[in-house]
Amino acid sequence: MDYDLIPLLTLLEKYPESDVATKLLGFHCSRDDDRESYLHNKAIPMEKRAMSRTYLAVSKEQALLAISQSE
């Protein structure tokens, strides 16, 4: 499967925060509720404070496939 790895910070610099937040709410992970909750509730504030970095795996069809975070 082809995908691009996009830093969340790049999206926040390019698009309004509310648009990015809305897009992130579309991500669901049946295997890891904590990861889903982090993305929905903490990823943007922590990114803005430089407390962690989040990277999004996005398919060529613009579907959010996975996330990775570093602290």
C-alpha positions as CSV (number, residue, x, y, z in Angstrom):
1,M,0.0,0.0,0.0
2,D,1.4,3.4,-0.9
3,Y,1.3,6.2,1.6
4,D,2.9,9.4,2.6
5,L,4.2,10.1,6.1
6,I,3.2,13.7,7.0
7,P,4.1,15.5,10.2
8,L,1.1,16.9,12.0
9,L,3.0,20.2,12.4
10,T,3.1,20.5,8.6
11,L,-0.7,20.2,8.4
12,L,-1.1,22.8,11.2
13,E,1.1,25.2,9.4
14,K,-0.7,24.7,6.1
15,Y,-4.4,24.5,7.2
16,P,-6.7,26.0,9.9
17,E,-6.4,24.1,13.1
18,S,-10.1,23.5,13.2
19,D,-10.0,21.8,9.7
20,V,-7.1,19.5,10.9
21,A,-8.9,18.6,14.1
22,T,-12.0,17.7,12.1
23,K,-10.0,15.5,9.8
24,L,-8.3,13.8,12.7
25,L,-11.7,12.9,14.3
26,G,-12.3,10.7,11.3
27,F,-9.5,8.3,12.4
28,H,-10.7,5.2,14.2
29,C,-8.5,2.4,15.5
30,S,-10.3,-0.7,16.8
31,R,-7.0,-2.2,18.0
32,D,-5.9,0.7,20.2
33,D,-8.4,3.0,21.9
34,D,-5.6,5.0,23.6
35,R,-4.0,5.9,20.3
36,E,-7.3,7.0,18.9
37,S,-8.0,9.1,22.0
38,Y,-4.6,10.7,21.8
39,L,-5.1,11.7,18.2
40,H,-8.5,13.1,18.9
41,N,-7.8,14.9,22.1
42,K,-4.1,15.5,22.7
43,A,-2.1,15.4,19.5
44,I,-2.7,19.0,18.5
45,P,-2.1,20.7,21.9
46,M,1.0,18.6,22.5
47,E,2.3,19.4,19.0
48,K,1.8,23.1,19.5
49,R,3.7,23.0,22.8
50,A,6.5,20.9,21.2
51,M,5.9,18.2,23.9
52,S,5.7,15.5,21.2
53,R,5.7,15.0,17.5
54,T,3.0,13.2,15.6
55,Y,3.3,11.7,12.1
56,L,0.4,10.6,10.0
57,A,0.5,7.8,7.4
58,V,-1.9,9.0,4.7
59,S,-2.9,7.0,1.7
60,K,-2.8,8.3,-1.8
61,E,-6.6,8.5,-1.6
62,Q,-6.2,10.8,1.4
63,A,-7.3,8.2,4.0
64,L,-5.6,8.4,7.4
65,L,-4.1,5.0,7.9
66,A,-2.0,5.2,11.1
67,I,-0.2,7.5,13.5
68,S,3.2,7.5,15.1
69,Q,4.3,9.8,17.9
70,S,7.5,10.7,19.6
71,E,8.2,12.5,22.8
